[in-house]
């Protein structure tokens, strides 16, 4: 019948939409992206092929993010990563007017104020990078190896609280994964549950 063809087109279109927005999977190529950093430079994930890349979703107004920055836990990870040639990209996907949204200049001031040491801070107010990775919380952590394969995604550690006293006793999944990669080993725990504040994405109109 004549209505079958439009239905087939509709279903095909829907399938393509689902595929385009499918959540990333460990062991498969990490979604490439292009974003503007806090200095106005265009940054692409593919620019760092051959290097391990850490993606950290962040929001300075979130108590869970504050937990890791006030204790210098996140900064220590960033600095250790940089010393090993690992690229650390902090991503801000808060929409304009939402908690955590900042300008490039404000992002740079914030990094300086808290002693952060990412290779770049990416501004993602439209949420394109965040949605490509199905990033849900701040913090939400992802690690991409030199081949461009996603090898870790999830929480920073196993203590899903905003209590600073929990940092020392926590098992830091990100540090463990980076150590394993450096030793040429597979990541023992490649997927964990992220915790934190929900990302303040731009609402669909």
VOPAGU-2260 file (C-alpha; in pm, 1 decimal, decimal comma):
REM VOPAGU-2260
SITE   aa  ch    i         X         Y         Z
SITE  UNK   A    0       0,0       0,0       0,0
SITE  UNK   A    1     105,6     359,1     -53,1
SITE  UNK   A    2     133,9     437,6     317,8
SITE  UNK   A    3     394,2     164,8     368,2
SITE  UNK   A    4     670,5     357,8     191,9
SITE  UNK   A    5     638,2     668,8     412,4
SITE  UNK   A    6     636,5     441,2     717,1
SITE  UNK   A    7     952,3     267,6     598,8
SITE  UNK   A    8    1122,6     603,5     552,1
SITE  UNK   A    9    1007,5     713,4     897,8
SITE  UNK   A   10    1140,9     400,1    1065,0
SITE  UNK   A   11    1471,2     426,4     879,1
SITE  UNK   A   12    1503,6     787,7     989,3
SITE  UNK   A   13    1425,6     694,1    1347,9
SITE  UNK   A   14    1686,6     417,2    1339,1
SITE  UNK   A   15    1947,5     660,2    1208,9
SITE  UNK   A   16    1861,6     905,6    1489,4
SITE  UNK   A   17    1899,3     634,5    1752,9
SITE  UNK   A   18    2235,2     530,3    1604,6
SITE  UNK   A   19    2355,3     889,9    1596,7
SITE  UNK   A   20    2272,5     942,2    1964,5
SITE  UNK   A   21    2376,7     598,5    2090,9
SITE  UNK   A   22    2580,1     601,7    2409,0
SITE  UNK   A   23    2952,5     542,4    2364,3
SITE  UNK   A   24    3087,8     197,6    2446,3
SITE  UNK   A   25    3413,7      95,6    2605,6
SITE  UNK   A   26    3628,2     -90,7    2356,9
SITE  UNK   A   27    3492,5     103,3    2062,0
SITE  UNK   A   28    3608,9     429,7    1900,7
SITE  UNK   A   29    3544,0     731,0    2121,6
SITE  UNK   A   30    3316,8     992,1    1961,7
SITE  UNK   A   31    3526,4    1255,7    1790,7
SITE  UNK   A   32    3434,5    1616,9    1854,3
SITE  UNK   A   33    3528,3    1974,4    1784,9
SITE  UNK   A   34    3488,4    2233,5    2059,0
SITE  UNK   A   35    3615,4    2578,6    2150,9
SITE  UNK   A   36    3840,7    2605,5    2452,7
SITE  UNK   A   37    3859,0    2885,8    2706,8
SITE  UNK   A   38    4116,0    3068,6    2493,6
SITE  UNK   A   39    3904,5    3058,5    2178,9
SITE  UNK   A   40    4103,0    2777,5    2016,8
SITE  UNK   A   41    3929,1    2493,7    1833,2
SITE  UNK   A   42    4010,5    2157,9    1989,1
SITE  UNK   A   43    3940,6    1821,2    1829,3
SITE  UNK   A   44    3979,8    1485,2    1995,4
SITE  UNK   A   45    4148,6    1358,8    1678,8
SITE  UNK   A   46    4421,5    1620,2    1729,7
SITE  UNK   A   47    4554,7    1403,0    2012,2
SITE  UNK   A   48    4574,3    1070,8    1828,1
SITE  UNK   A   49    4863,4     876,4    1970,9
SITE  UNK   A   50    4814,7    1014,7    2321,7
SITE  UNK   A   51    4596,1     908,4    2610,1
SITE  UNK   A   52    4317,8    1163,2    2670,4
SITE  UNK   A   53    4113,9    1215,0    2986,1
SITE  UNK   A   54    3777,8    1391,3    2961,2
SITE  UNK   A   55    3645,5    1540,9    3284,7
SITE  UNK   A   56    3299,2    1694,9    3297,4
SITE  UNK   A   57    3294,3    1973,2    3551,4
SITE  UNK   A   58    3073,7    2239,4    3712,9
SITE  UNK   A   59    3230,1    2456,4    3982,0
SITE  UNK   A   60    2895,2    2505,7    4155,5
SITE  UNK   A   61    2849,8    2134,9    4214,7
SITE  UNK   A   62    2934,1    2008,4    4568,2
SITE  UNK   A   63    3071,2    1682,7    4425,8
SITE  UNK   A   64    3311,2    1874,0    4202,1
SITE  UNK   A   65    3401,8    2100,6    4493,2
SITE  UNK   A   66    3485,9    1790,5    4697,1
SITE  UNK   A   67    3758,7    1688,4    4453,7
SITE  UNK   A   68    3895,7    2038,1    4394,6
SITE  UNK   A   69    3892,9    2160,2    4755,9
SITE  UNK   A   70    4099,0    1856,0    4855,3
SITE  UNK   A   71    4330,4    1905,8    4552,8
SITE  UNK   A   72    4243,7    1552,2    4443,2
SITE  UNK   A   73    4147,4    1653,6    4088,8
SITE  UNK   A   74    4444,5    1887,3    4050,8
SITE  UNK   A   75    4684,2    1613,0    4160,8
SITE  UNK   A   76    4542,0    1379,4    3897,9
SITE  UNK   A   77    4570,5    1649,1    3631,4
SITE  UNK   A   78    4931,1    1726,3    3716,3
SITE  UNK   A   79    5033,1    1361,2    3733,7
SITE  UNK   A   80    4867,5    1304,0    3397,0
SITE  UNK   A   81    5045,9    1600,4    3238,1
SITE  UNK   A   82    5381,0    1477,4    3368,6
SITE  UNK   A   83    5320,6    1147,9    3187,1
SITE  UNK   A   84    5222,5    1312,3    2858,3
SITE  UNK   A   85    4852,4    1247,3    2906,3
SITE  UNK   A   86    4613,7    1511,4    2771,5
SITE  UNK   A   87    4351,3    1624,2    3023,1
SITE  UNK   A   88    4048,1    1808,2    2889,1
SITE  UNK   A   89    3797,3    1958,2    3131,0
SITE  UNK   A   90    3453,7    2000,3    2971,3
SITE  UNK   A   91    3184,5    2243,9    3081,3
SITE  UNK   A   92    2847,8    2153,4    2929,9
SITE  UNK   A   93    2637,1    2387,0    3144,4
SITE  UNK   A   94    2401,7    2590,0    2925,7
SITE  UNK   A   95    2409,8    2969,6    2937,5
SITE  UNK   A   96    2241,1    3091,9    3254,9
SITE  UNK   A   97    2266,9    2753,5    3426,5
SITE  UNK   A   98    2484,4    2659,4    3722,8
SITE  UNK   A   99    2846,8    2621,6    3619,9
SITE  UNK   A  100    2821,7    2817,6    3294,5
SITE  UNK   A  101    3124,7    3043,4    3247,5
SITE  UNK   A  102    3290,8    3250,2    2979,4
SITE  UNK   A  103    3637,4    3166,1    2855,5
SITE  UNK   A  104    3792,7    3433,1    3073,6
SITE  UNK   A  105    3598,0    3312,0    3377,3
SITE  UNK   A  106    3708,1    2954,8    3310,4
SITE  UNK   A  107    4072,7    3064,1    3300,9
SITE  UNK   A  108    4035,2    3262,5    3622,6
SITE  UNK   A  109    3873,1    2961,9    3787,8
SITE  UNK   A  110    4154,1    2729,7    3678,6
SITE  UNK   A  111    4413,8    2969,9    3813,9
SITE  UNK   A  112    4224,7    3024,6    4138,0
SITE  UNK   A  113    4197,1    2657,4    4221,4
SITE  UNK   A  114    4533,3    2551,0    4079,7
SITE  UNK   A  115    4382,3    2331,0    3812,8
SITE  UNK   A  116    4610,0    2200,6    3539,1
SITE  UNK   A  117    4407,6    2068,4    3244,2
SITE  UNK   A  118    4558,1    2090,0    2896,5
SITE  UNK   A  119    4243,0    2282,7    2802,1
SITE  UNK   A  120    3898,5    2373,8    2930,4
SITE  UNK   A  121    3634,3    2310,2    2665,0
SITE  UNK   A  122    3318,9    2521,4    2659,7
SITE  UNK   A  123    3018,0    2317,6    2549,0
SITE  UNK   A  124    2710,7    2534,9    2623,8
SITE  UNK   A  125    2505,9    2367,0    2350,9
SITE  UNK   A  126    2582,2    2029,1    2508,3
SITE  UNK   A  127    2699,8    1868,7    2184,0
SITE  UNK   A  128    3011,8    1709,2    2330,3
SITE  UNK   A  129    2834,0    1610,1    2649,4
SITE  UNK   A  130    2548,9    1440,7    2467,2
SITE  UNK   A  131    2787,5    1264,7    2228,3
SITE  UNK   A  132    2942,0    1098,8    2533,9
SITE  UNK   A  133    2614,4    1060,6    2722,3
SITE  UNK   A  134    2783,2    1251,8    3005,3
SITE  UNK   A  135    2539,3    1268,6    3294,2
SITE  UNK   A  136    2708,7    1405,1    3601,6
SITE  UNK   A  137    2977,9    1636,6    3726,1
SITE  UNK   A  138    3224,6    1487,8    3755,9
SITE  UNK   A  139    3187,9    1220,8    3485,3
SITE  UNK   A  140    3515,8    1076,2    3361,9
SITE  UNK   A  141    3621,3     919,3    3033,0
SITE  UNK   A  142    3959,9     790,2    2914,3
SITE  UNK   A  143    4053,7     747,7    2548,8
SITE  UNK   A  144    4371,5     562,8    2455,0
SITE  UNK   A  145    4618,0     657,1    2183,7
SITE  UNK   A  146    4431,0     453,2    1924,2
SITE  UNK   A  147    4117,9     660,2    1984,5
SITE  UNK   A  148    3943,6     379,2    2170,7
SITE  UNK   A  149    3730,4     451,5    2475,9
SITE  UNK   A  150    3884,0     246,4    2758,0
SITE  UNK   A  151    3715,2     387,4    3069,0
SITE  UNK   A  152    3395,2     570,0    3157,0
SITE  UNK   A  153    3228,4     634,8    3488,8
SITE  UNK   A  154    3296,3     783,2    3828,3
SITE  UNK   A  155    3623,6     922,2    3951,8
SITE  UNK   A  156    3619,3     685,2    4249,3
SITE  UNK   A  157    3408,8     446,7    4454,6
SITE  UNK   A  158    3288,3     695,0    4718,7
SITE  UNK   A  159    2971,1     856,7    4574,7
SITE  UNK   A  160    2941,9    1132,5    4832,7
SITE  UNK   A  161    3017,8    1502,2    4855,0
SITE  UNK   A  162    3216,7    1450,4    5176,4
SITE  UNK   A  163    3579,3    1560,7    5151,8
SITE  UNK   A  164    3674,4    1307,4    5420,6
SITE  UNK   A  165    3597,3    1024,5    5175,9
SITE  UNK   A  166    3868,5    1117,4    4925,9
SITE  UNK   A  167    4165,1     954,9    5101,8
SITE  UNK   A  168    3998,6     618,0    5152,9
SITE  UNK   A  169    3847,6     601,6    4805,2
SITE  UNK   A  170    3960,8     372,1    4525,4
SITE  UNK   A  171    4039,2     617,2    4247,1
SITE  UNK   A  172    3926,2     447,1    3926,5
SITE  UNK   A  173    4083,3     708,7    3700,5
SITE  UNK   A  174    4427,3     687,4    3857,8
SITE  UNK   A  175    4412,6     306,0    3851,6
SITE  UNK   A  176    4310,2     303,2    3484,0
SITE  UNK   A  177    4587,9     542,4    3384,5
SITE  UNK   A  178    4844,9     337,0    3574,1
SITE  UNK   A  179    4727,0      19,4    3401,6
SITE  UNK   A  180    4744,5     179,9    3058,5
SITE  UNK   A  181    5096,3     308,3    3130,4
SITE  UNK   A  182    5197,9     -45,8    3224,3
SITE  UNK   A  183    5056,8    -182,7    2899,4
SITE  UNK   A  184    4773,8    -360,5    3078,9
SITE  UNK   A  185    4401,5    -354,8    3003,5
SITE  UNK   A  186    4184,9    -144,6    3233,5
SITE  UNK   A  187    4061,6    -383,5    3502,2
SITE  UNK   A  188    3745,9    -185,9    3578,7
SITE  UNK   A  189    3647,9     -13,9    3252,9
SITE  UNK   A  190    3293,7      90,9    3344,1
SITE  UNK   A  191    3170,1     228,0    3675,7
SITE  UNK   A  192    2870,5     427,2    3790,7
SITE  UNK   A  193    2921,0     804,0    3765,3
SITE  UNK   A  194    2804,5    1017,7    4054,2
SITE  UNK   A  195    2760,8    1388,6    4114,5
SITE  UNK   A  196    2530,4    1669,2    4008,1
SITE  UNK   A  197    2325,6    1633,0    3692,1
SITE  UNK   A  198    2475,4    1823,0    3398,2
SITE  UNK   A  199    2284,1    2144,9    3336,2
SITE  UNK   A  200    2220,2    2091,7    2967,2
SITE  UNK   A  201    2039,6    2333,2    2739,6
SITE  UNK   A  202    1673,1    2240,0    2727,2
SITE  UNK   A  203    1538,7    2131,2    2390,0
SITE  UNK   A  204    1302,6    2386,8    2244,1
